């Protein structure tokens, strides 16, 4: 009887640890990967060195060439420069998995 209680206790403790680790894995991104929502897309203007937002009309300073996308997760908001041709088909409000390395977008994937 005592061995059964010990086995049940160990099994339940192991199960709780497994559940905790699976939930914890969602909270910590690996290799700079995060699930984020696209809030705004910025395209270059012909005058000045600014990018203009599609939805808000907000202007941001241009960093390098190309476009930019504003991403939002439940923890942070960030604007990253991207290649206009490669990532033009992503829509505002779409949830994507963004891989970032040294503040540059390496890859964007859909669900």
Secondary structure, DSSP 8 states (H G I E B T S, - for coil): -HHHHHHHHHHHHHHHHHHHHHHHHHHS-STTEEEEEEEEEEEE-SSTTEEEESSS--EEE--SSSEEEEEE-SS-EEEEEE-TTTSTT--TT-EEEEEEETTEEEEEEE-
